[in-house]
Amino acid sequence: MRLDKFICDCTGLTRSQAGKLIRQGLVLIDGQLCKQPANQLKPEQQVELDGEVLALTGPRYFVMHKPAGYVCSTDDPDHNTVFVLMDEPRLDKLHTVGRLDLDTTGLLLITDDGQWSHKISSPKHECAKTYRAWLADPVDESAIQLFAEGVMLRGEKHPTKAAQLEIVSPHECLLTIHEGRYHQVKRMFAAIGNKVEKLHREKIGDFVLDANVLAEGEYRALTEAEVAAFVS
């Protein structure tokens, strides 16, 4: 890895900023001054920037209980993003694994590991996602079979993949889908003549959001075992 890129990854500085510090003589490699931004580092070498030893942090993985009123993007001119709820370095490197709508609450995964994110969000991996939906009108039992067979969404060419619907009460359901089309849950209920009034994601894969442990707006780092379980 180039010296300037290593410094960027460790500090969040831009390539030009890192290069300037290197040329100013503020960087040592194994105790020796280095003024060449393109210098290739070996894994075992130690880099110091202005007296501070630098080290790469590994990929980061978080779970958040997303509240309503926040968008899952890094920048939005009209709404707060979920990242304003986080106190972490280099927030610009993080991204959400898929998205929840502005008014949707619940389980949200956040990472800087693109491959891990893709394995969870890509439709071909069919990672199950379970939502609790509150509906405007009572849900008929026939919806269970309709969703299991797949429904046509407005503007789509192919029906949805088989989904599992559990009717909790006339106006409350649990819906498990295995893909992530735009506003899919809301559009599925709209396709059978109903309207989602409130939506909350409870589960991704085998990971269940425990609202008693993680209140709305709170987040925590995932354990190594939890990270591995999502893509096992």
CORGI-V314762 format. One record per residue. N is the residue number from 0. RES is the residue in three letters. SS is DSSP state (A for helix, B for strand, O for the rest). Layout:
# CORGI-V314762
n = [N:N]
res = [RES:RES]
ss = [SS:SS]
This chain:
# CORGI-V314762
n = [0:1:2:3:4:5:6:7:8:9:10:11:12:13:14:15:16:17:18:19:20:21:22:23:24:25:26:27:28:29:30:31:32:33:34:35:36:37:38:39:40:41:42:43:44:45:46:47:48:49:50:51:52:53:54:55:56:57:58:59:60:61:62:63:64:65:66:67:68:69:70:71:72:73:74:75:76:77:78:79:80:81:82:83:84:85:86:87:88:89:90:91:92:93:94:95:96:97:98:99:100:101:102:103:104:105:106:107:108:109:110:111:112:113:114:115:116:117:118:119:120:121:122:123:124:125:126:127:128:129:130:131:132:133:134:135:136:137:138:139:140:141:142:143:144:145:146:147:148:149:150:151:152:153:154:155:156:157:158:159:160:161:162:163:164:165:166:167:168:169:170:171:172:173:174:175:176:177:178:179:180:181:182:183:184:185:186:187:188:189:190:191:192:193:194:195:196:197:198:199:200:201:202:203:204:205:206:207:208:209:210:211:212:213:214:215:216:217:218:219:220:221:222:223:224:225:226:227:228:229:230:231]
res = [MET:ARG:LEU:ASP:LYS:PHE:ILE:CYS:ASP:CYS:THR:GLY:LEU:THR:ARG:SER:GLN:ALA:GLY:LYS:LEU:ILE:ARG:GLN:GLY:LEU:VAL:LEU:ILE:ASP:GLY:GLN:LEU:CYS:LYS:GLN:PRO:ALA:ASN:GLN:LEU:LYS:PRO:GLU:GLN:GLN:VAL:GLU:LEU:ASP:GLY:GLU:VAL:LEU:ALA:LEU:THR:GLY:PRO:ARG:TYR:PHE:VAL:MET:HIS:LYS:PRO:ALA:GLY:TYR:VAL:CYS:SER:THR:ASP:ASP:PRO:ASP:HIS:ASN:THR:VAL:PHE:VAL:LEU:MET:ASP:GLU:PRO:ARG:LEU:ASP:LYS:LEU:HIS:THR:VAL:GLY:ARG:LEU:ASP:LEU:ASP:THR:THR:GLY:LEU:LEU:LEU:ILE:THR:ASP:ASP:GLY:GLN:TRP:SER:HIS:LYS:ILE:SER:SER:PRO:LYS:HIS:GLU:CYS:ALA:LYS:THR:TYR:ARG:ALA:TRP:LEU:ALA:ASP:PRO:VAL:ASP:GLU:SER:ALA:ILE:GLN:LEU:PHE:ALA:GLU:GLY:VAL:MET:LEU:ARG:GLY:GLU:LYS:HIS:PRO:THR:LYS:ALA:ALA:GLN:LEU:GLU:ILE:VAL:SER:PRO:HIS:GLU:CYS:LEU:LEU:THR:ILE:HIS:GLU:GLY:ARG:TYR:HIS:GLN:VAL:LYS:ARG:MET:PHE:ALA:ALA:ILE:GLY:ASN:LYS:VAL:GLU:LYS:LEU:HIS:ARG:GLU:LYS:ILE:GLY:ASP:PHE:VAL:LEU:ASP:ALA:ASN:VAL:LEU:ALA:GLU:GLY:GLU:TYR:ARG:ALA:LEU:THR:GLU:ALA:GLU:VAL:ALA:ALA:PHE:VAL:SER]
ss = [O:B:A:A:A:A:A:A:A:A:A:O:O:O:A:A:A:A:A:A:A:A:A:O:O:O:B:B:B:O:O:B:B:O:O:O:O:O:O:B:O:O:O:O:O:O:B:B:B:O:O:B:B:B:O:O:O:O:O:O:B:B:B:B:B:B:O:O:O:B:B:O:O:O:O:O:O:O:O:B:B:A:A:A:A:O:O:O:O:O:A:A:A:O:B:B:O:O:O:O:O:O:O:O:B:B:B:B:B:B:B:O:O:A:A:A:A:A:A:A:A:O:A:A:A:O:O:O:B:B:B:B:B:B:B:O:O:O:O:O:O:A:A:A:A:A:A:A:A:O:O:O:O:O:O:O:O:O:O:O:O:O:O:B:B:B:B:B:B:O:O:B:B:B:B:B:B:O:O:O:O:O:O:A:A:A:A:A:A:A:A:O:O:O:O:B:B:B:B:B:B:B:B:B:O:O:B:B:O:O:O:O:O:O:O:O:O:O:B:B:B:O:O:A:A:A:A:A:A:A:O:O]
